[in-house]
Amino acid sequence: MSCQYFQHCEHGADTFTVMMPKLTFGRGCLVEAGTRALTWGMKRIALFADPALVNGVYVNTVANSLKQANIDFAIFSDIRIEPDDATVISAAKFLSDGSFNGVISVGGGSTIDTAKAGMAYSLYPAEFLDYFGPPIGAGQPIPGPLLPHLACPTTSGTGSECTSVSVIRINDLNCKFVIGSPYMLPSEALVDPVCTQTLPANIVASTGFDLLCHAIECYTARAYTRWDRIEDPRKRPLLQGANPWSDMAASKALDIVGKYIVRGVADAEDSEAMDNLMWGATLAGMAFGNSGTHLPHAMSYGVTHLMSDITTDGYQVESPFVPHGFSVVVSAPSIFRYMAEGAPERHLQAANYLGADMTDATPNDAGEIVAKRIIELMKGTSAPNGLSGVGFDIDDVKAMSESSIRQARAIANAPKVANQADIESIYADAISYW
């Protein structure tokens, strides 16, 4: 608590809040789904399942566990990777029509996020943008509790099982935005690393870079003490800036991803690597669920907004599609070159956790050291070479900056102010790295 980064300042926040669900981690723990559902009084469950997994072993494991516990359930699998408002509306109708008193989600972040948001609109119908923050929404809070929710992630990246937010594409705006509420935090999580051993290499890479960026953005985010103090605890933001709790989770997540992402991408049957990456993703979810991300995630929305004529190996999604982790990491080296002078010591510490070569490192070197280490990991996993690797060139940077500047909260959570011209310059620097 004595870290200078969190030194209190006049009118700044002087408290931070930690939120996370009850969590069970370990190989084979999906078989506990039925017993754990009983502890929440679940009698009829909406089982949200990734459409690619709905007939597979992991959903079957959960379904059989529910049958053994004599719990009734119905499956919803009409889920879009990178869910949109149409997906959520469909999920809300399914929930409203089904007389459910509990939810289980089995899949990646898209599945878990769909379950969270679907419950909100099923239980508390509203105009779709009402629960999103300005400038695109009305900023209305979700009025009350959702159903008990047991989240079972099957990828090692999003950490959605540990967060109170859901990321949804608004089709009319052709861009993703965040909806958040304390009520959206899953009641419990079952994190079974066995689920990752059948993932294609590119999915391990993309989700691993989401893990990496969650962790480093949390660790380098604006300190919670630099946000204005809000007296009413009910009105304080969920994503409160870097704090001692998020530091603890994010630093360990950085250590894990630096050691294991290349191994995990090379061999999904490397159980040591995959188990550690799954734990790292959960830790990073704990971190960003209590601090928030910043510029890499904000600028990823410019990528997914304006992408065209591109697909990614390992993902059975029609063009245009760039998976979330790649959309975040392609700009990250350029971003941290720019951001590091806002908190150089923090960036040096983050680089050290990530396994960078720290020989003769000084605070003035922080941005380049972080950028170099991320680029090493990108090369080692055959990730896209910057924005050019996902179909963009210098002529696109202005439009991308105009799109990303709408992500006001995430941009404000960065350790250094970035305006639209800065973001355009960062995109230009991120066209390619090697």
BAZAVEX-742462 format. One record per residue: residue in one letter; x, y, z of N, C-alpha, C in turn. Coordinates in steps of 0.02 Angstrom, whole numbers, plus 32768, in hexadecimal, padded with zeros to 4 digits. Last residue first. Layout:
BEGIN
AXYZXYZXYZ
...
This chain:
BEGIN
W819D7EE1788A81D77EBC787281D27EAD7828
Y812F7F3178A281667F3278D381A37F0B78BC
S80B47F9F785980DB7F61785A81167F6A7889
I805B8001788C804C7FDF784D80737F9E7847
A806C804F78FC805B80087906804E7FE378C5
D807980D278DF80B680AF78F580AB806478FA
A7FF480F078C6802580F4788F806580CE78A0
Y7FBE80E479477FAA80B579127FDD80B578DA
I7FFC8156797E800B811379987FF880DE7965
S7FC081BD7935800881B37930801C816E7949
E7F3C81AF79617F4C81A8791A7F97819A7910
I7F4E81CE79E77F38818B79D47F47817D798A
D7F70825579DE7F9F822579FA7F8E81DE79E4
A7EF9828879AA7F36828D79827F6B825D799C
Q7EA282707A167E97824E79D67ED5825079AA
N7F0B825F7AA97ED4827C7A837ECF82597A3F
A7F3682187B407F3C82107AF87EFF822F7AD6
V7F8F82257BD77F57823D7BAE7F6782317B64
K7FC881977C2C7FD981D37C087F9F81E67BDB
P7F9581257C627FC0814D7C8D7FD6818E7C6C
A7EE2810E7C407F2981077C2F7F5481357C5B
N7E5F81287C527E7F80FD7C847EC980F27C76
A7E30816E7BE67E3E81947C227E62816B7C57
I7E1881037B8F7E4E81337B7F7E61815A7BBD
A7DA980CA7BCF7DE880A57BCA7E2280D37BBB
R7D4A81337BBF7D5E811B7C027DA180F67BFF
A7D3D81467B327D55817B7B5E7D6F81607BA1
Q7D4181177AA67D4980ED7AE17D6581177B1B
R7D43816A7A397D0381647A5D7D09813C7A9D
I7DBA815C79FB7DB581937A2B7D7481917A51
S7DAD80F8799B7DC480E679DE7DBB811D7A11
S7D82813D79257D59810979457D6D80FE798E
E7DEB8191790A7DA881AE79137D79817C7934
S7E4F813478F57E53816079307E108180793E
M7E2280FB787D7E2780D278B97E2B80FD78F8
A7E2E816678257DEB814B78347DED81207873
K7EBB817478297E8F81AB783D7E4981917850
V7EEF80FA77F87EF9810D783E7ECB81467854
D7EEA80CB77767EB180BC77A37EB680DD77E7
D7F5D80E277317F228109771D7EE680FE774B
I7FB7808577607FBB80CA777A7F7E80F37768
D7F507FF177707F8D8015775C7F87805D7773
F7F167F4C77A17F137F9577A27F557FB37789
G7F137EBF77B37EF37EDE77797EF07F297776
V7F597E8978187F107E7E781A7EED7EAB77E6
G7FDA7EAD78027FCC7E6678067F827E56780B
S7FDB7F3478107FDF7F1977CC7FCE7ECF77CB
L7FDF7F42789A7FA07F4F78777FA17F347830
G80527EBE78C980337EFF78CF7FF47F0578A7
N80577E31788B808B7E647890806A7EA97890
P7FFC7DB578EA80007DE678B380367E1B78C1
A80637D307932802C7D60793480327D9278FA
S80BB7CC7794880A27CD4790480647D007904
T80F57CC279C280B47CA179BB80957CAA7977
G81677D0D79BC816D7CC879D3812D7CA079CD
K81387D8C7999815E7D657968815F7D1B797C
M80FD7DAC7A1580D47DAA79D880F77D8079A3
L816C7DAB7A6881387D797A7481097D747A37
E81B27E187A3281D17DD67A36819D7D9F7A3D
I81547E7E7A4A81637E6B7A0581857E267A03
I815F7E867AD6811F7E717AB7812B7E5A7A6F
R81E57EB27AE081D17E717AFC818F7E597ADE
K81E07F307AA1820C7EFB7A8681F77EB77A9F
A81887F777AF581777F6B7AAF81A07F307A93
V81D57F7A7B6D81937F597B6B81817F477B23
I82437FC47B3C824D7F817B59820B7F5A7B58
E820A803D7B15822980137AE282347FCC7AFC
G81DC806E7B9281AE80617B5B81CB80337B27
A825580797BE1821D804D7BF381F0803C7BB8
D82C480C67BDB82C1808E7BAC828080677BB1
N82BE811E7C4382B881397C0082B081037BCA
P82DA80CC7CB2829680E17CA5828C80FD7C5F
T834F804F7C728340808C7C9782F8809F7C89
A83AD7FB87C6F836E7FDC7C628367801A7C8F
D84187F617C6E84267FA97C6B83E77FD37C5E
T83AD7EDF7C4183F37EF47C4683FB7F3F7C3B
M83347EA27C3983377EE17C5E837E7EFA7C67
D82D57E527BC9831B7E5C7BD983237EA07BF9
A82357E1F7C0D825F7E467BE082A87E467BF7
G81D17DDD7C53820C7DB87C3F82397DDD7C0F
L81697E1D7C8D815C7DFD7C4D81987DD77C31
Y81A37E5A7CFA81757E227D05816A7DFA7CC5
N81E67EBF7CAF820C7E8D7CD581E17E507CE3
A817C7F0A7C7F81A97EE87C5081D17EB27C73
A814A7F3B7CF881217F0F7CCE814C7EE87C9D
Q81B47F8C7D2081A17F537D4981787F217D21
L81B17FEA7CB881ED7FC17CC281DC7F837CEC
H813280217CCF813F7FFD7C91817D7FD27C95
R8148805D7D4B811680287D45812280007D05
E81A680BD7D2881B880877D568187804D7D52
P815D81137CCF819580EA7CB881A880B17CE7
A80D8814C7CA980E681267CE6812080F77CD8
G80E081987C3680AF81AA7C6880B781867CAA
E8139815A7BE4815281957C08811F81AF7C3A
A80EC80F37BA9811A80E57BDF813181227C05
M809A810C7B3A807F81137B7E80B381127BB5
Y80E480F37AC480C881367AD180B8813F7B1B
R8105806E7AD1813A809F7AC3812380E57AD4
F8085803C7ADF80AF80407B1B80EE80697B0F
I805480487A5A8033806B7A91806280727ACD
S80A87FF27A1280A8803A7A03808A80627A3D
P80817F757A4B80C67F8E7A5080CB7FD97A44
A7FEF7F747A2E800A7F7A7A7180537F917A73
S7FB07F5C79B67FC57FA279C47FEC7FA97A05
V7F997ED479BE7FBC7EEF79837FD27F37798D
V7F4F7EB07A2F7F987EAF7A347FBA7ED079F8
V7EC57EBE7A0B7EE27EE57A427F2E7EE97A3B
S7EAF7E6579A67E9C7EAB799A7EBA7ED979D0
F7ED67DEE79E47F017E0B79AF7EF07E5479A3
G7E697DE07A3C7EAD7DE67A557EDE7E037A23
H7DF77DD679E37E007E0E7A127E487E167A28
P7E117DAE79367E027D9D797B7E1A7DD379AB
V7DC57DF778B07E067DF778D27DF77DE5791B
F7D677DE378217D6E7DCF78667DB77DD1787C
P7CEB7E0077A47D2B7E1277C37D2E7DFD780C
S7CF07D4D778C7D117D8F77857CDB7DC67787
E7CA97CDA78027CAC7CF977C07CD17D3C77C3
V7D017C6878667CD87CA578647CE07CC57820
Q7D4C7C0278B07D1B7BF5787B7CE87C2E787A
Y7DF47C1578CE7DB27C2F78DE7D837C2378A3
G7E677BE378967E527BC878D77E0E7BDF78EC
D7E9D7C7878467EA17C30784C7E8D7C1A7892
T7E2F7CFC78277E687CE5784F7E667C9A7855
T7E0A7D7077A17DF87D3C77D07E387D2777F5
I7DD57E03774D7E097DDE77707DEA7DA9779D
D7D887E7477197DA67E4076EE7DE07E1C7710
S7DA97EEE77957D867ED977587DAD7EA27736
M7D937F5778277DB07F1D78057D877F0A77C7
L7D5E7FBC78737D6E7FCB782E7D8E7F907808
H7D457F8978F47D137FB378D37D1F7FB67888
T7DB77F4979197D7C7F20790C7D437F4878ED
V7E0D7FBB79237E1D7F8278F77DDD7F5C78E6
G7DD1800A79837DDA802579407DE97FEF790D
Y7DDD7FB779EF7D9A7FC079D27D9D7FE2798E
S7E5E7FBF7A187E4A7F8279F67E067F8A79D4
M7E6780337A617E7A80367A1B7E6A7FF679F5
A7E3E80047ADF7E1880397ABD7E28803A7A72
H7EA27FA67AF97E5E7F907AEE7E347FC57ACC
P7F137FFE7B017F117FC77AD27ECB7FAC7AC5
L7EE9805F7B6A7EEC80707B237EEE80347AF3
H7EA47FFC7BE97EAA803F7BCF7EB5803F7B83
T7E377FA87C637E6D7FAA7C327E767FF27C1A
G7E137F967D127E057FAE7CCF7E427FAB7CA3
S7E0F7F667D967E367FA27D867E227FC07D43
N7DC87EF37DA97DCC7F217DE17DF47F607DD2
G7DD37EAB7D367D907EB47D527D8E7EE47D8B
F7E5A7EA27D287E397ED67D027DF07EDF7D18
A7E757E3A7D8C7E957E7C7D8D7E6B7EAF7D68
M7E277DCD7D6A7E1F7DEA7DAC7E3B7E317DAD
G7E607DB97CEB7E1A7DCC7CF17E0B7DEB7D35
A7EDF7D917D127ED97DD07CED7E917DE87CED
L7EBC7D177D4F7EDB7D4D7D767ED37D907D53
T7E8D7CD37CDE7E607CE07D177E7B7D187D42
A7F017CCE7C927EC67CF17C787E957D017CAF
G7F537C807CE67F657CC57CD87F2A7CED7CBD
W7F107C067CDE7F137C297D1F7F257C737D14
M7F297BEC7C577EE47BF07C6F7EE17C157CB2
L7FB57BE77C577F937C1B7C317F4A7C237C47
N7FC87B747CA87FDE7BB57CBF7FBD7BEE7C99
D7F917B117C567F757B1D7C997F897B627CB3
M7FE67B1C7BE77F9F7B2C7BE17F7E7B387C24
A80677AF87C1B805B7B397BFC80117B4B7BFC
E804B7A777C4B80667AAA7C7880597AEF7C5B
S801F7A337BD87FF07A407C0F800A7A757C40
D80267A3E7B3C80577A4D7B70802E7A637BAE
E7FCA7A367ADB7FCC79FE7B0980037A057B3D
A7FE07AA27A8A7FA87AA77AB87FA57A6C7AE8
D806F7AE37A5A80567AA07A6C80207AA67AA0
A80887B667A3680AC7B317A14808E7AED7A1F
V803B7BAC7A91802A7BB17A4A804B7B787A23
G807F7B8C7B07803A7B797AFE80247B7A7AB6
R80FF7BC77AF280F77B7F7AFA80B07B687AEE
V80DB7C4E7AEE80FB7C2F7AB380F57BE37AB7
I80A47C617B6F807B7C697B33809A7C487AF6
Y80F47C527BE480D17C197BC980AC7C247B87
K81367CC37C1781577C827C1A81367C4E7BED
G80DD7D2C7C0781217D327BED81447CEF7BE9
V80717CFE7C4F806B7D027C0680B07D097BE6
I80A47D017CD5808C7CC37CB6808D7CC97C6A
D80C27D887CEB80F67D567CF280E27D157CCE
L80417DBE7CDB80777DD07CAD80B07D9D7CB0
A80017D857D4B7FEA7D747D07801F7D857CD3
K80457DC67DB2804D7D7D7DAA80367D677D64
S80187E497D9A80607E3A7D97806C7DEF7D8F
A7F8C7E3F7DAC7FA87E4F7D6A7FF27E3D7D65
A7F7A7E237E357F647DF37E027F867DFF7DBF
M7FB67E947E707FC97E517E867FB67E1D7E50
D7F757F017E337FBE7EF77E2B7FD27EAF7E3A
S7EF57EF57E667EFF7EE67E1F7F4A7EDD7E10
W7F127F197EED7EF77ED77EDC7F047EC67E93
P7F437F9E7EE67F6E7F687EFE7F537F227EEE
N7F107FDE7E437F0C7FDD7E8C7F367FA27EA5
A7EDE803E7DB57F0E80107DD57F0A80177E21
G7E2B805D7DA47E71806C7D9D7E9D803A7DC2
Q7DAA802E7DAF7DBD80657DDA7E06807B7DD3
L7D217FF97D747D657FF97D5A7D8880377D76
L7CAB801C7DB37CC77FD97DBE7D107FD77DAB
P7C9D80BF7DFE7CA480937DC47CC180507DD7
R7C2380E87E797C6980E27E667C6F80B27E2B
K7BA580EE7EAA7BB181117E6C7BFA810C7E55
R7BA280B27F247B7880947EEF7B8780B37EAB
P7BEB81027F797C0B80C67F5E7BE380A57F25
D7BF681AB7F6F7BC381767F6F7BE181377F51
E7C6A81F97F567C5581E97F9B7C2481AF7F9E
I7CF381E77EF77CA981E77EF27C8F81CE7F34
R7D8582397EC57D6282187EFB7D16821E7EEF
D7DC882247E217DA6824D7E537D8382227E87
W7E6081C77E0F7E1B81D37DFC7DF881FB7E33
R7ED481AD7E4B7ED581E67E1C7E9081F07DFC
T7EC8813B7E937ECB81797EB97ECC81B77E8C
Y7ED580D77E357E9280E67E4E7E9081287E73
A7F4681027DB17F3980EC7DF57EF481017E0C
R7F3A80CD7D0A7F3781067D387F2480ED7D7E
A7F9080327CE77F5780607CE57F6080997D16
T7FEE7FCF7CE6800580127CD57FCD80467CD4
Y7FA67F5E7D087FE07F707D317FF77FB87D23
C7F447F587CA57F317F627CEB7F6C7F7C7D14
E7F957F437C357F6C7F807C397F567F8D7C81
I7FCA7EC77C537FF77F007C517FD07F427C52
A7F547E747C567F817E7A7C8F7FAC7EB97C8D
H7F167E847BD87EF27E917C167F227EA07C4F
C7F827E597B897F6F7E9F7B887F437EB17BC3
L7F897DCF7BA97FC37DFB7BB27FAD7E447BB7
L7F057DA47B867F1E7D9D7BCA7F577DCE7BD7
D7F107DBD7AFE7EDD7DE07B257EF07DDE7B6E
F7F727D637ADF7F837DAA7ADB7F4D7DD67AFB
G7F2A7CEC7AF27F647CFB7B1C7F797D437B1A
T7ECE7CF47A8C7EB67CFA7AD17EF07D087B01
S7F2A7CE57A207F007D217A267EE87D2A7A6E
A7F687C667A3C7F8E7CA47A357F637CE27A41
V7EFC7C0E7A3F7F287C137A7A7F4F7C557A77
I7ED37C2279BC7EA77C3679F37ECE7C3B7A34
N7F3E7BEF79757F2E7C36796E7EFE7C4F79A4
A7F3C7B6579977F737B9079AC7F617BD979A9
P7E9B7B2779D37ECD7B34799E7F017B6779B5
L7E7E7ACB7A6A7E7A7B0A7A467EAE7B0D7A0D
T7E7D7A617ABE7E677A547A797E647A947A50
Q7E9E7A8E7B3B7ECE7A627B1A7EBA7A507AD2
T7E477AD97B847E717AFC7B557E9D7ACE7B2A
C7E037A8B7BE07DDE7AA77BA87E0A7AC67B72
V7E587A737C497E517A3E7C177E307A5A7BD8
P7E477ADB7CA47E787AE47C6E7E787AAC7C3A
D7DB97B1B7CDF7DD57AD97CD27E067ADE7C97
V7D6B7B737D507D9F7B7E7D1E7DC77B3E7D16
L7CD47BAA7D7A7CF87B6B7D777D2B7B717D3F
A7C967C2B7DE27CB97C187DA57CD97BD37DAF
E7C047C847E177C387C527E237C587C427DE0
S7BB97CEF7DF07BB57CDA7E367BEF7CAC7E48
P7BFF7D707D887BE67D2C7D937BE77D197DDD
L7BC87E167D8B7BFE7DE97DA07BE27DA37DAA
M7B5D7E687D767B717E3C7D3F7BAB7E0E7D51
Y7B4A7EBD7DE07B1D7E847DDB7B317E537DA4
P7BA07F257DCA7BB37EF37DFC7B887EB57DF8
S7BAD7F407D197B867F467D567BA07F147D89
G7BC07F7A7C707BDA7F607CAF7BAB7F6D7CE9
I7BE87F6F7BC67BB27F787BF77BCA7F587C38
V7C4C7FB77B497C497F907B877C0B7FA27BAE
F7C4B7FA07A967C4B7FC97AD27C3F7F9C7B0E
K7C7F7F9979EB7C737F787A2B7C767FAB7A64
C7C297FCA79547C617FCF79827C4D7FAF79C4
N7BBF7FF378FF7BF67FC978E67C347FCE7912
L7B4E803179227B8B805979287BC88033790E
D7AF37FCC79107AE6800C78EE7B24803978EF
N7B287F6679647B2A7F60791B7B207FA278F7
I7B967F6579E17B577F8679CF7B557F8B7983
R7BDD7EDD7A337BDE7F0679F67B987F2479EB
I7C0D7ED97ADD7BD97ECB7AAA7BE27EFA7A6F
V7C4C7E957B6B7C5F7EBD7B317C327EA97AF7
S7C277EA77C157C1B7E817BD87C297EAF7B9D
V7C607E9C7CC07C537EBF7C817C467E8E7C49
S7C987E6D7D337C537E867D377C3F7EAB7CF7
T7CFC7DD57D2F7CEF7E1D7D267CA47E2D7D28
C7D227D517D287D347D777D657D237DC17D60
E7D067D1B7CB07CE87CF97CEA7CF47D207D2A
S7D557D5D7C567D117D767C617CEF7D567C9C
G7DD67D447C2E7DCB7D4F7C757D857D667C85
T7E087D307BAB7DDC7D697BBA7DD57D787C04
G7E6A7CBF7BA67E767D037B927E497D377BB1
S7E5F7C2E7B847E8C7C4B7BB67E9D7C937BA3
T7DBC7BE27B7C7DF77BFF7B5D7E1F7C237B93
T7D4D7BBB7BC07D6F7B877B9A7DAB7BA27B73
P7CFF7BDD7C5F7D257BF37C247D487BB87C02
C7C6F7BDD7CA57CA07BA87C977CC87BBA7C59
A7C0E7C237D247C337C2F7CE67C6B7BFC7CE0
L7B737C267D637BB07BFE7D697BD47C027D26
H7B097C957DAD7B2C7C877D6E7B6D7C637D7E
P7A667CC37DE47AA77CA37DF47AC87C8A7DB4
L7A267D527D897A217D0D7DA17A657CF47DB7
L7A447DF97DCC7A367DCA7D967A2F7D847DB3
P7A047E837E2E7A2A7E457E257A147E1E7DE7
G79DE7F237DDC79E07EF37E137A067EB47E01
P79E87F847D7479C57F937DB279CF7F627DEB
I7A797FC47D297A4D7F897D2B7A2C7F897D70
P7A7780777D157A90803A7D357A5E80017D2D
Q7A8980D37C7E7A5D80BC7CB37A7A807D7CD3
G7ACA81107C137AED81097C537AC180F37C8C
A7A9D811F7B937A7F814A7BC67AA081437C0A
G7B24811C7B167AEB81047B3B7AD381347B70
I7B9081587ADA7B6381337AAF7B23811D7AD3
P7BED81997B2A7BBF81C27B047B8C819B7ADB
P7B9581587BBB7B9F818C7B897BE381837B67
G7B7F80A37BCE7B9280E67BE47B9681177BAA
F7AEF803A7BC07B32804C7BAC7B4080947BC0
Y7A6B80287BDB7A9A80117C0D7AE3801D7BFA
D7A28805B7B697A1E807A7BAA7A5380677BDC
L7A2F801D7AEF7A6780477B027A6080667B48
F79B37FD87AE779F27FB47AEB7A2B7FDF7B04
E79347FFC7B5D7952800B7B1C799A7FF47B1D
A79137F6A7BC479217FB17BBA79337FBC7B71
P78EA7EF27C4278E77F0A7BFD78F07F557BF8
Y79307E9A7CA979227EE27CAE79207F007C67
L79407E157C8779227E257CC8790D7E6E7CCE
S79767E1F7C05793D7DF47C1379197E097C53
Y79E37E717C1179AB7E897BE9796D7E5D7BF0
A7A357E247C687A237E697C7979E57E7F7C52
M7A467DAA7C247A207DAC7C637A097DF37C73
G7A957DD57BBA7A537DBA7BAD7A287DBB7BEC
A7B0D7DF77BF97AE37E2D7BDD7A9C7E147BD0
K7B397D757C237B337DAE7C517B017DE17C36
A7B387D297BAC7B0E7D167BE57B047D507C15
T7B977D6F7B617B527D6B7B497B237D587B82
D7C0A7D597BAE7BF07D9D7BA77BA87D9D7B8F
I7C1A7CCF7B997C0E7CE87BDD7BF07D2E7BDA
T7C2E7CCC7B0D7BF77CA77B2C7BE67CC37B71
S7CA17D1B7B007C647D2D7ADB7C277D0B7AFA
G7D057CDB7B4A7CE87D1A7B627CA87D2D7B3F
G7CD97C2D7B2C7D067C657B357CE27CA37B4D
G7C757BB97B8E7C927BD37B517CC47C0A7B60
V7BE87BAA7BE07C217B807BD07C3C7B987B8D
S7B867BE47C667BA37BF47C257BE27BCA7C1B
I7AEC7BD27CB57B317BB97CB07B497BCA7C6B
V7A717C1A7D1E7A947C1A7CDE7AD97BFA7CE6
G79CD7C0C7D677A157C0B7D6A7A327C067D24
N79487C007D55795D7C217D9379A97C1C7D9D
F78DA7C187CC879187C017CE679257C237D29
S786F7C207C6978637C167CB178A07BF97CD5
G787F7C407BE078917BFE7BF978857BF07C42
D78717CBB7BA678407C887B9478497C477BBA
S78DD7D037BD2789A7D187BE678667CE37BDA
L79477CC27B9279427CC17BDB78FC7CD27BF2
F792A7CDF7B0B79307C997B2279277C957B6D
K79347D6B7B1178F37D4C7B0178F37D037B18
A79BD7D797B2B798C7D937B5B79477D747B50
A79F47D447AB67A007D237AF679CD7D397B2A
S79C97DA57A5A79B47D607A5279BC7D397A93
I7A107E137A8D79C77E157A8B79AA7DCE7A84
V7A937DE67A777A7B7DF17ABB7A2F7DF37ABE
T7A997DE079EB7AA67DA57A137A887DAC7A58
A7A837E6779CD7A527E3579B67A5A7DF579DD
D7AF67EA57A007AB67EB27A207A817E7F7A0B
D7B767E2379FD7B597E6379EB7B157E6B7A0C
P7C117DD27A2E7BC87DD97A2D7BB17E1F7A1E
E7C867D8579F47C817DCE79F97C377DE079F7
I7C2A7D0479AD7C6C7D1779C67C727D6379BF
R7B807CF579DB7BB07D0F79AB7BF37D1A79CD
I7B167C727A007B457CA37A1B7B787CB579E6
D7AAC7C117A1F7AAA7C4179E87AD57C7E79FA
S7A9D7BB77A827ADE7BB97A617ADF7BE87A25
F7A547B817B127A537BB97AE47A987BBE7AC5
I79FD7AF67B567A3B7B117B3A7A2D7B4B7B0B
A79B47AD97BF479AB7AE27BAC79E87B087B92
F799A7A697C7F79BD7A9E7C5C79A97AA07C13
D79817A2A7D2679687A347CE2798F7A6D7CC1
I79DF79BF7D8879CF7A057D7A79BA7A0B7D31
N7A14794B7DC279CB79517DB679B6799A7DAD
A7A9879387DC47A7D795F7DFC7A3279697DF6
Q7AA978FB7D4C7AB678D37D887A9B78F67DC6
K7A92796A7CF97A6379317CF87A6B79077D37
L7B0379B67D147AC179D07D267A8D79977D28
S7B6479627CDF7B6779737D267B24798E7D3E
N7B4079657C597B3A79267C7E7B3C79327CCA
A7B5F79ED7C3C7B1A79D37C367B1179937C5D
V7BEA79EE7C517BBE7A177C7B7B7779FC7C78
T7C0F79947BEC7C2479887C317BF679AF7C61
N7BDD79D27B797BC179927B8F7BD279827BD8
V7C347A3E7B737BEC7A4B7B7F7BCB7A0A7B97
Y7CA779F17B597CA47A1D7B947C5B7A2E7BA5
V7C9779A27AE47CA079817B247C9679B17B5F
G7C1779E77A757C5879CE7A887C5B79B77AD0
N7BB07A2D7A417BAC79E37A3C7BED79C27A53
V7BD97AAF7A5B7B987A987A757B917A4C7A72
L7C477AF07A2E7C517ABF7A637C127A9A7A77
A7C247B4F79D67C577B2079BF7C617AE779F1
P7BCB7B9E7A207BB17B7279EC7BE47B4079D2
D7BDA7B9E7ACF7BFA7BB17A917BE27B837A59
A7B477BA37B2D7B7E7B7B7B147B987B997AD3
F7AEA7BB67BBE7B067BDB7B867B457BB67B6E
L7A667B737C037AAB7B607BF77AC37B817BB7
A79FC7B9F7C7B7A0C7BB27C367A567BA57C2C
I79B07B2B7CE979EB7B527CD679EA7B617C8B
R79537B147D75794E7B137D2C79817B457D11
K79897B1A7DF3795D7AE37DE379517ADC7D98
M7A047B517E6279EF7B4F7E1C79C57B107E0F
G7A397B6C7EDE79F17B627ED979D87B607E91
W7ABF7B6D7EE87AA07BAE7ED87A547BA77ED0
T7ADB7AEA7EF97AE87B167F327ACA7B5B7F27
L7AC07AB67E7A7A927AA87EB17A9C7AD87EEC
A7B337ADE7E367AF37AFD7E247ABF7AF27E5C
R7B8F7A867E6E7B947ACE7E7E7B547AF37E6B
T7B647A0E7E387B647A177E817B667A617E93
G7B777A2A7DAE7B357A1A7DCA7B317A267E14
A7C037A457DA17BD17A777D8F7B8D7A687DB0
E7C6D79F17DB27C4D7A0A7DEF7C127A387DE1
V7CAA79D87D3D7C7B79A57D547C5679BC7D93
L7D077A3D7D2C7CC57A457D0D7C937A127D26
C7D827A187D617D517A357D8F7D0D7A417D6F
G7DEB79E67D177DB279BA7D257D7B79D97D4E
R7E6B7A447D5F7E597A157D2B7E1F79E87D41
G7E367ADE7DAD7E587A9E7DAC7E3F7A707D75
F7DE77B4F7E197E167B467DE27E337B017DE6
T7D5D7BAD7E477D7D7B6C7E4D7DA87B617E0F
L7D257C3D7E9C7D477C217E627D667BDE7E74
K7CB27CBF7EB77CCE7C817ED07CEB7C5B7E94
P7CE27D577E5D7CB57D217E707CD97CEB7E98
M7D117DFA7E997D207DBE7E727CF07D877E89
M7D457E9D7EBC7D0D7E717EAD7D267E357E86
V7D7F7F1A7F257D917EDC7F037D527EB27EFA
T7D987FC97F227D6B7F917F307D817F557F07
F7DF0804C7F767DE480237F3B7DBC7FE67F51
T7DFB80F77FAC7DE980B27FB77DE7808D7F74
D7E1181777F897E3B815D7FBF7E2681177FD4
A7E1B81DC7EF77DFD81A47F1B7E2D818B7F51
G7E49828B7F0C7E4D824A7EEC7E2C82147F16
H7E4D83047F4D7E1082F57F277E1282B17F04
E7EFC82FA7F517EC083207F637E8883127F32
C7F3982507F537F3D82967F3F7EFB82B87F4E
H7F9C81C67F8A7F5D81EB7F887F6982347F75
Q7FFA81587F2A7FFB818E7F5B7FBC81B87F53
F800E80ED7ED87FCC80F57EF57FC9812B7F2B
Y809380F37EB7806280F87E81801C81047E9C
Q80DB80D97F2880D0811F7F15809B81277EE0
C80A0805F7F9780BA806D7F5580A880B57F40
S806B8038800C80978072800F80B280867FCB
M80297FC48000800080008000802B803F8000
